[in-house]
Amino acid sequence: MGIFDLLKKKQKPSTAAVAKERLQIIVAHERKKRTEPDYLPMMQQEIIQVIRKYVTIADDQVSVQLDNNDDCSVLELNVTLPEQ
């Protein structure tokens, strides 16, 4: 890389390319939602209710994910607890 390479203007991606990339992210996110079981959002709400019996938390402080591997499924639960 020479000094002249640093002075050249970097081209911004076109708005069409940015829109295409964003659309691909949205489509991938929606496809992932379709593979999740229907009970997962209800399970997340029940987990939040149980945690709230002991600690005050917001809905966005709990995330539940289901990962399917070849021969097993893994339920991942992440809870952000407030500092005491």
Buried (B, 14 or more C-beta within 10 A) or exposed (E): EEEEEEEEEEEEEEEEEEEEEEEEEEEEEEEEEEEEEEEEEEBBEEBBEEBEEEEEBEEEBBEBEBEEEEEEEEEEEEEEEEEE
